[in-house]
Amino acid sequence: MDLREKIIESTLEIFTSMVMMDITISEKVNEENRLLGNTITGVVGLAGTHKGVLAVHIPYAVAFAITGNFLGIEVNEMNEDVEDAIGEIANMLGGNVKSILSENGRDINLSLPSTVSGKEYGFHTIKGAERILILFESESGIFRVELQIES
């Protein structure tokens, strides 16, 4: 099983069926800048046989477009709807990762989704964790899906 490929497949499926938005894998190279700016991050923690964190890092403009598509409303500012929508996307992806990592899903628990956003903040790697980072492109811009799993 290739975890990276499964995450790509899950992300494409969620965006096609739930968000009604076309996305593709970005060919751009991530510059490994650990500082995020004007971005919202949705996070879900994993605990059990696999421990780690799944995060989606989405620039505001992309987050507004996602929320607008997801909820069928116009969004042009950071608000509770955006936080809820991005948290739910992290939650859906986390649920998919949980089922990829565990046959019956009972030996891994997910935390409730949370979000953090701001003009500038860092998102750091768990020491010794395997890190998978995938960039996706939408009409509104690029966003990142990141999975960190302790080995």
C-alpha positions in Angstrom: 0.0 0.0 0.0 1.4 3.4 -1.0 0.1 5.8 1.7 0.9 8.9 -0.5 -1.2 7.5 -3.4 -4.1 6.7 -1.1 -4.0 10.2 0.4 -4.0 11.7 -3.1 -6.9 9.5 -4.1 -8.9 10.4 -1.0 -8.3 14.1 -1.4 -9.4 14.1 -5.0 -12.5 12.1 -4.1 -13.5 14.4 -1.3 -13.0 17.5 -3.4 -14.9 16.0 -6.4 -17.9 14.6 -4.5 -18.3 16.8 -1.4 -16.7 20.2 -2.3 -17.6 20.1 -6.0 -14.3 21.5 -6.9 -11.7 20.4 -9.5 -8.2 20.0 -8.1 -5.0 18.5 -9.4 -1.7 17.5 -7.9 0.6 20.5 -8.2 3.8 20.1 -10.1 5.3 23.0 -8.1 8.0 22.1 -5.6 7.4 22.9 -2.0 10.0 25.3 -0.8 9.9 23.7 2.7 9.1 27.1 4.2 7.8 26.2 7.6 6.1 29.5 8.1 2.6 29.8 6.8 1.0 33.1 6.0 -2.6 34.2 5.5 -3.5 30.6 5.8 -5.9 28.4 7.7 -4.8 24.9 8.9 -7.3 22.2 9.7 -5.8 19.5 12.0 -6.9 16.0 13.1 -4.8 13.9 15.5 -4.4 10.2 15.3 -3.8 8.0 18.4 -3.6 4.2 18.8 -1.6 1.7 16.8 -0.5 4.7 14.6 0.1 8.1 16.2 0.4 11.3 14.2 -1.4 14.3 12.8 -3.1 15.0 9.5 -3.2 18.7 8.5 -4.5 20.7 5.5 -2.8 24.1 5.0 -5.0 26.3 2.9 -4.4 29.9 1.9 -7.3 32.2 2.7 -8.4 32.8 -0.9 -8.5 29.0 -1.5 -10.3 28.4 1.8 -13.0 31.0 0.9 -13.5 29.3 -2.5 -13.7 25.8 -0.8 -16.2 27.0 1.8 -18.3 28.8 -0.8 -18.5 25.6 -2.9 -19.0 23.4 0.1 -21.8 25.4 1.7 -23.2 27.1 -1.5 -22.7 30.6 -0.2 -20.4 33.5 -1.1 -17.4 33.8 1.3 -14.9 36.7 1.3 -13.6 36.9 4.8 -12.4 34.5 7.6 -15.3 33.4 9.7 -16.8 30.5 11.5 -18.1 29.0 8.3 -14.6 28.8 6.9 -13.2 27.3 10.1 -16.0 24.7 10.2 -15.6 23.8 6.5 -11.8 23.4 6.7 -12.1 21.5 10.0 -14.6 19.1 8.3 -12.3 18.6 5.3 -9.5 17.7 7.7 -11.9 15.4 9.5 -13.0 13.6 6.3 -9.4 13.1 5.2 -8.4 12.0 8.7 -11.2 9.4 8.6 -10.0 8.1 5.2 -6.4 7.9 6.5 -7.7 6.0 9.6 -9.3 3.4 7.3 -6.2 3.2 5.1 -4.0 2.5 8.2 -6.4 0.2 9.9 -8.6 -2.6 8.5 -11.4 -2.1 10.9 -10.5 1.3 12.2 -11.0 0.3 15.8 -7.4 0.5 16.8 -7.0 4.2 15.8 -8.9 7.1 17.3 -9.2 10.5 15.7 -9.3 13.8 17.7 -12.0 16.3 17.0 -10.9 18.6 14.1 -9.4 22.0 15.0 -8.2 24.9 13.0 -5.6 27.6 13.4 -5.2 30.6 11.1 -3.2 33.8 11.0 -1.0 36.2 9.1 2.1 34.1 10.0 2.6 30.9 12.0 4.7 27.8 12.0 3.7 24.1 11.7 6.4 21.9 13.0 7.2 18.3 12.3 6.9 15.6 15.0 10.4 14.5 15.8 11.2 11.1 14.1 7.9 11.1 12.2 7.4 10.0 8.6 6.2 13.0 6.8 4.1 13.0 3.6 3.4 16.4 2.0 1.3 16.8 -1.1 0.6 20.0 -2.9 -2.8 20.4 -4.7 -3.8 23.0 -7.2 -7.3 24.6 -7.6 -8.5 27.5 -9.6 -8.0 29.7 -6.5 -4.5 28.6 -5.7 -2.3 25.9 -4.1 -3.0 24.1 -0.8 -1.1 21.4 1.0 -2.1 18.1 2.7 0.4 16.9 5.3 0.5 13.6 7.2 3.0 13.0 10.0 3.0 9.4 11.4 5.4 8.3 14.2 7.3 5.2 13.0 
